[in-house]
Amino acid sequence: MTSPEDFSRLQSAMSQTVKAHWKAFLFEGILLAVLGVAALILPPLASLAITIFLGWMFLISGIGGLIATYWARSTPGFWWSLISAALAVLAGMLLLARPMQAVLTLTIVLGAYFLAEGSPPSCTRSSTAAS
């Protein structure tokens, strides 16, 4: 656990750092605000950028997963790890190959997920609980 002296020292160091680099923090804030407004004004472009970003994330994580799975091929769950990594690579390639179609697909998948999560489970209701 940190002592009050350590906390005070940490708080002082953070304060000095913020004062020394306030221009960088201001620039970052303005840049993020501009990007946020641009995303609100141009949702199709923002959706396309997110889809491409997700495609690269899936592709890189899938390749990393394949490498890690190969190194740990004698451990239990090898086949599940291999399938999972291969699916991540495939998903990344599909998102990058057809990003405009992927925007629509991701929207439908997310909508179906939230619809399924938001609907009440009918199998857990008791018929006597309603009365």
C-alpha positions as CSV (number, residue, x, y, z in Angstrom):
1,M,0.0,0.0,0.0
2,T,1.3,3.5,-0.8
3,S,1.9,5.9,2.0
4,P,0.6,9.5,2.1
5,E,4.1,10.7,1.4
6,D,4.4,8.5,-1.7
7,F,0.9,9.7,-2.9
8,S,1.9,13.4,-2.3
9,R,5.1,12.8,-4.3
10,L,3.3,11.1,-7.1
11,Q,0.7,13.9,-7.2
12,S,3.4,16.5,-7.4
13,A,5.3,14.7,-10.1
14,M,2.1,14.4,-12.2
15,S,1.3,18.0,-11.7
16,Q,4.8,19.0,-12.9
17,T,4.5,16.8,-15.9
18,V,1.1,18.2,-16.9
19,K,2.5,21.8,-16.5
20,A,5.5,20.9,-18.6
21,H,3.6,19.3,-21.4
22,W,0.3,21.2,-21.4
23,K,0.7,22.1,-25.1
24,A,0.8,18.4,-26.1
25,F,-2.3,17.7,-24.0
26,L,-4.1,20.7,-25.5
27,F,-3.2,19.6,-29.0
28,E,-4.4,16.0,-28.3
29,G,-7.7,17.3,-26.9
30,I,-8.3,19.5,-29.9
31,L,-7.4,16.7,-32.3
32,L,-9.7,14.2,-30.6
33,A,-12.5,16.8,-30.6
34,V,-12.1,17.5,-34.3
35,L,-12.0,13.7,-35.1
36,G,-15.1,13.2,-33.0
37,V,-17.0,16.0,-34.8
38,A,-15.8,14.6,-38.2
39,A,-17.1,11.1,-37.2
40,L,-20.5,12.7,-36.3
41,I,-20.7,14.6,-39.6
42,L,-19.4,11.7,-41.8
43,P,-20.7,8.4,-40.2
44,P,-20.0,6.3,-43.3
45,L,-16.4,7.4,-43.3
46,A,-16.0,6.7,-39.6
47,S,-17.7,3.3,-40.0
48,L,-15.3,2.5,-42.8
49,A,-12.3,3.5,-40.8
50,I,-13.4,1.4,-37.8
51,T,-14.0,-1.6,-40.1
52,I,-10.5,-1.3,-41.5
53,F,-9.0,-0.9,-38.1
54,L,-10.9,-4.0,-36.8
55,G,-9.7,-5.9,-39.9
56,W,-6.1,-5.2,-39.1
57,M,-6.7,-6.0,-35.4
58,F,-8.2,-9.4,-36.3
59,L,-5.4,-10.1,-38.8
60,I,-2.5,-9.2,-36.6
61,S,-4.0,-11.0,-33.5
62,G,-4.8,-14.0,-35.6
63,I,-1.2,-14.2,-36.9
64,G,0.1,-13.8,-33.4
65,G,-2.3,-16.5,-32.2
66,L,-1.1,-18.9,-34.9
67,I,2.5,-18.3,-33.9
68,A,1.8,-18.7,-30.2
69,T,-0.3,-21.9,-31.0
70,Y,2.6,-23.3,-33.0
71,W,5.0,-22.7,-30.2
72,A,2.7,-24.4,-27.7
73,R,1.5,-27.2,-29.9
74,S,2.0,-29.8,-27.2
75,T,-0.3,-28.1,-24.7
76,P,-4.0,-29.0,-24.2
77,G,-6.5,-27.1,-26.3
78,F,-4.1,-26.9,-29.3
79,W,-6.9,-27.5,-31.8
80,W,-9.3,-24.9,-30.3
81,S,-6.5,-22.3,-30.2
82,L,-5.5,-23.2,-33.8
83,I,-9.1,-22.8,-35.0
84,S,-9.6,-19.6,-33.1
85,A,-6.5,-18.0,-34.5
86,A,-7.3,-19.2,-38.1
87,L,-10.8,-17.7,-37.8
88,A,-9.3,-14.4,-36.6
89,V,-7.0,-14.3,-39.6
90,L,-10.0,-15.2,-41.9
91,A,-12.2,-12.5,-40.3
92,G,-9.4,-9.9,-40.7
93,M,-8.8,-10.8,-44.3
94,L,-12.6,-10.6,-45.1
95,L,-12.9,-7.2,-43.3
96,L,-10.0,-5.8,-45.2
97,A,-10.9,-7.3,-48.6
98,R,-14.5,-5.9,-48.6
99,P,-14.7,-3.1,-46.0
100,M,-17.9,-1.6,-47.3
101,Q,-19.8,-4.9,-47.1
102,A,-18.2,-5.5,-43.8
103,V,-19.7,-2.3,-42.4
104,L,-23.2,-3.6,-43.1
105,T,-22.3,-7.0,-41.8
106,L,-20.9,-5.7,-38.6
107,T,-24.0,-3.5,-38.1
108,I,-26.3,-6.5,-38.6
109,V,-24.3,-8.7,-36.3
110,L,-24.2,-6.0,-33.6
111,G,-27.9,-5.3,-34.0
112,A,-28.7,-9.0,-33.7
113,Y,-26.5,-9.4,-30.6
114,F,-28.0,-6.4,-28.8
115,L,-31.5,-7.6,-29.8
116,A,-30.8,-11.0,-28.4
117,E,-29.3,-9.6,-25.2
118,G,-32.1,-7.1,-24.7
119,S,-35.0,-9.4,-25.2
120,P,-36.3,-11.1,-22.0
121,P,-35.7,-14.9,-21.8
122,S,-39.0,-16.6,-22.1
123,C,-37.8,-19.9,-20.7
124,T,-36.9,-18.5,-17.3
125,R,-40.3,-16.9,-16.6
126,S,-42.6,-18.7,-14.2
127,S,-46.3,-18.7,-15.1
128,T,-47.2,-18.1,-11.5
129,A,-44.8,-15.1,-11.2
130,A,-47.1,-13.0,-13.4
131,S,-50.2,-13.4,-11.1
